[in-house]
Amino acid sequence: MSQVEPWVVLSFCSIIFFIGFTGLLIRRNILVVLMCIELMLNAVNLTFVTYAKLLQNLGGQVAVFFIITVAAAETAVGLGLVVAMFRTLRSVDTDQIQLLRE
Amino acid sequence: MEALKTIRPELLTLAPDQLRALSPYLFVFAGTLLAILFSAARVVKSRWPAFLIFIVSSIIGTVAALVLLREPPTLLFNGMMSSDAYANSFCVIFLVSAIVTAASSLKYLDNEELQQPEYYVLILFSALGMMLMASALDLIVMFIAFELMSLAVYMLVGFRRNDRRSNEAAMKYFILGSAASAVLLYGVALLYGATGSTSIRGIFAYLQAASGQGVTPVFAIGAWFAVLGFLFKIAVVPFHMWMPDVYEGAPVPVTGFMTTGLKAAAFAAFLRVFIATGYGSGVSAVIQNHIHDILWVSAVLTMVIGNVIALTQTNLKRMLAYSSIAHSGYILVGMIAGPLSEQGYAPVFMYLTAYAVMNLGAFVILTSLAARNDGGLNLHDFSGLSRRHPWLAFSLAIFMFSLAGIPPTAGFSAKYVLFYSAIQANEIPLVVISVLCSLISVYYYLRVLVYMYMRDTPDEVPVRRRVSVWSAAAIAAMVILTLQIGVLPARIVAAAKKAVTSL
């Protein structure tokens, strides 16, 4: 069975990361923005795992667990904020965030 | 894989001295859990249990940190955390700013009808995150501490749930803050790939071993991402756009907490990572020059833009937000000069302390004067304040003098030490620009004094608010500290030197 070269996986990770980053900058729906943040964090996870395999070092694998936990907490808080915002704004569009734009 | 086969018992238990070194964290953590229990169970339908638990646990935590300052540094959890003078001094700053914030919020939350015990729990959680940030020696631990702090603060910013501004500020802060965390974390992942370690000392050891042949591109990109993430968190100029909006939308005491505690915590962690990237150690001239140039440019931009925009603000809260950006610029000057001068990073620590004291004081006064929904903080609302609230006006005048850097206040001695170290590091143009920027800042800080002392009270006299005992005590303490650091700076200079020697 042929193995995937590490650099392929690593470039794949960086592509996913920048897709997430671009999405964060150009998408207007907050739920999609939350997904983009998730995408960036998962690209980081994949990078950690790849390097852990490459370096034969467990540290990277352990880091992934912590990052998953933090990402879950972040999503919980983020969705809470989305609900609070929807109550006052009646919208989940970042275009509607304009009171503070001066 | 070797580490798994041999379980070393000393990694699984805590020796008595390690437990002692952990005591500030344990006290604060216990306080957090107790306060959360009381606010969830609502045994007593009042704010007092959470507030009192908050005050008691953070005071005990502060005392424990002060006691630990006299003791030698202890490595904890297999070198992932260190309880040294650096961490403990920062713990004192964070806990004091948390106590002052809570004390000033008590009456404010009553006025705003926001009195929820969760408020104190969240402040305590973010203080715990800050303490862990200052003591983390591992980038993953630092990231978790960062998120512990940030997640609590996102909620605090959006604490006025029915107010649109507060919600928008929280959302904006949340999105940009998590994006910055993700960028920082990607940098950590690349650093791990390049060096095989996430620990700050491991990365530094790799750098020293690699000195001479230069660093790999992966290391350079990783260091870049990590530094960019931090620059975003401390809101220096190309990445500052979120900051004034968030500061304006957050409740006033939370803004005060963010400008002092949060900023000090971000700088505390940044300094540790910054040293790990090899700046100032002479291991890699390329990294040294690149980081120097980028910090130089962003320090200048931060000082100029922060001060110039603050000039045009008529709302005091927004003005202090922009001035907070400008102060980040001064601290960056200290970081650039740090390794090249004889005091090292001591001026940075001293500036953070002085800034925390004077800015907290100013925000406690704003908190006591704020009308509903954080109104009544425009400059003309301060007209004739010296007649209505002579003591508040006097204290605010001292804080404004201090922020502008006029002797004999904390701001002056901190700026003096900072600029002196920059001159030693031969950064003359940088010092000239910083001094010119502080000259600009004198105008907008002293304009507040003109309104307070030389204008008449407006016709529609604002309601004279009573200042609570807690706020009065907090203001008095901050005034005394501001003057003490300003008149007798030797003690704080010594404390700062001691703090940074353990870096």
Contacts between the chains, C-beta under 8 A, distances in Angstrom:
chain1	res1	chain2	res2	distance
A	10	B	193	7.7
A	17	B	182	7.8
A	17	B	186	5.7
A	20	B	182	7.4
A	21	B	179	7.3
A	21	B	182	7.9
A	21	B	183	7.7
A	24	B	175	7.2
A	24	B	179	5.4
A	30	B	171	6.8
A	30	B	175	7.5
A	33	B	175	5.7
A	37	B	175	7.4
A	37	B	178	4.8
A	37	B	179	6.4
A	37	B	182	6.1
A	40	B	179	7.2
A	40	B	182	3.9
A	40	B	183	7.8
A	40	B	186	7.2
A	41	B	182	5.5
A	41	B	185	6.9
A	43	B	186	7.2
A	44	B	182	6.7
A	44	B	185	4.8
A	44	B	186	5.1
A	44	B	188	7.9
A	44	B	189	5.1
A	47	B	186	7.0
A	47	B	189	4.1
A	47	B	190	7.1
A	47	B	193	6.9
A	48	B	189	5.1
A	48	B	192	6.6
A	50	B	193	7.8
A	51	B	189	6.9
A	51	B	192	5.7
A	51	B	193	3.8
A	54	B	193	7.2
A	55	B	193	7.4
A	55	B	196	4.8
A	56	B	1	6.7
A	57	B	196	5.6
A	57	B	197	8.0
A	58	B	1	6.8
A	58	B	3	6.8
A	58	B	4	7.0
A	59	B	192	6.9
A	59	B	196	7.9
A	59	B	197	6.9
A	59	B	198	5.8
A	60	B	189	7.7
A	60	B	192	5.8
A	60	B	198	7.9
A	62	B	140	7.9
A	63	B	140	4.9
A	63	B	189	7.9
A	63	B	192	7.4
A	63	B	198	6.5
A	66	B	140	5.8
A	66	B	143	7.6
A	66	B	144	5.8
A	67	B	143	7.7
A	67	B	185	6.8
A	70	B	143	7.2
A	70	B	144	6.2
A	70	B	147	4.8
A	73	B	147	7.0
A	73	B	151	6.0
A	74	B	147	6.7
A	74	B	151	6.6
A	74	B	178	5.7
A	74	B	181	8.0
A	77	B	151	5.1
A	77	B	154	5.7
A	77	B	155	6.5
A	77	B	174	7.0
A	78	B	174	5.7
A	78	B	178	7.2
A	80	B	155	7.6
A	81	B	154	6.7
A	81	B	155	7.8
A	81	B	158	5.7
A	81	B	167	7.3
A	81	B	170	5.3
A	81	B	171	5.4
A	81	B	174	5.5
A	82	B	171	7.4
A	84	B	158	5.9
A	84	B	161	5.4
A	84	B	167	5.4
A	84	B	170	7.4
A	85	B	167	4.4
A	85	B	168	7.1
A	85	B	170	7.7
A	85	B	171	5.3
A	87	B	161	7.6
A	87	B	162	7.8
A	88	B	161	8.0
A	88	B	162	6.5
A	88	B	163	7.3
A	88	B	164	4.7
A	88	B	167	5.3
A	89	B	164	6.4
A	89	B	167	6.9
A	89	B	168	7.7
A	94	B	171	8.0
A	94	B	175	7.7
A	97	B	168	4.7
A	97	B	171	6.5
A	97	B	172	6.1
A	99	B	164	5.8
A	99	B	165	5.3
A	99	B	168	5.7
A	100	B	165	6.2
A	100	B	168	5.5
A	100	B	169	6.2
A	100	B	172	7.1
A	100	B	245	4.0
A	100	B	248	6.2
A	100	B	249	5.7
A	101	B	245	7.5
